Amino acid sequence: MKLDIYVNYNRNCREAFRFYEQHLGGKITLMETFGQMPVEANIPEERKDDILHARIEIGGAVVMGG
């Protein structure tokens, strides 16, 4: 059985995933912001750079978050 993990962060997803990449040898395969969403009209300006969805591979595991 393969288990994928999804973690909700309190607006520090980018920092957490960069930490995992640097210290755990992971590889970030996706990092998408709210501002990159196709329909961004309802996103407050201060949230546009926050991470909507990220994905990192660490060894044989996948960790996703937002």
C-alpha positions in Angstrom: 0.0 0.0 0.0 1.2 3.5 -0.9 0.3 6.4 1.4 0.3 10.0 0.2 0.2 12.7 2.9 -1.6 16.1 2.6 -0.7 18.7 5.2 -2.5 22.0 5.8 -0.1 24.8 6.7 -0.9 28.2 8.3 0.4 30.3 5.4 4.0 28.9 5.7 3.8 26.0 3.1 6.5 27.5 0.9 9.0 27.7 3.8 8.1 24.2 5.0 8.6 22.6 1.6 11.9 24.5 1.0 13.0 23.2 4.4 12.1 19.6 3.4 13.8 20.0 0.1 17.0 21.3 1.7 17.2 19.1 4.8 15.5 15.9 3.8 16.7 15.7 0.2 13.3 16.0 -1.3 12.4 17.3 -4.7 9.6 19.8 -5.1 7.5 18.8 -8.2 4.7 21.4 -7.9 4.2 24.7 -6.1 1.2 26.7 -7.2 0.0 30.0 -5.7 -3.6 31.3 -5.4 -2.6 34.0 -7.9 -2.0 31.3 -10.5 -5.5 30.0 -10.4 -7.4 30.5 -13.6 -10.2 32.4 -11.8 -8.5 34.7 -9.4 -11.0 37.6 -9.1 -12.1 36.6 -5.6 -8.6 36.1 -4.2 -7.6 38.9 -1.8 -4.4 40.7 -2.9 -2.5 39.6 0.3 -3.2 35.9 -0.5 -2.1 35.8 -4.1 1.4 34.7 -3.3 0.3 32.1 -0.7 0.6 28.4 -1.8 -2.6 26.8 -2.9 -1.1 23.4 -3.6 2.4 22.0 -3.4 3.9 18.5 -3.9 7.3 17.1 -2.9 8.8 13.7 -3.3 11.0 12.5 -0.4 12.5 9.1 -1.0 9.5 6.9 -2.1 7.0 9.1 -0.3 4.9 12.0 -1.6 3.9 14.9 0.6 1.4 17.4 -0.6 0.2 20.6 1.2 -1.3 24.0 0.9 
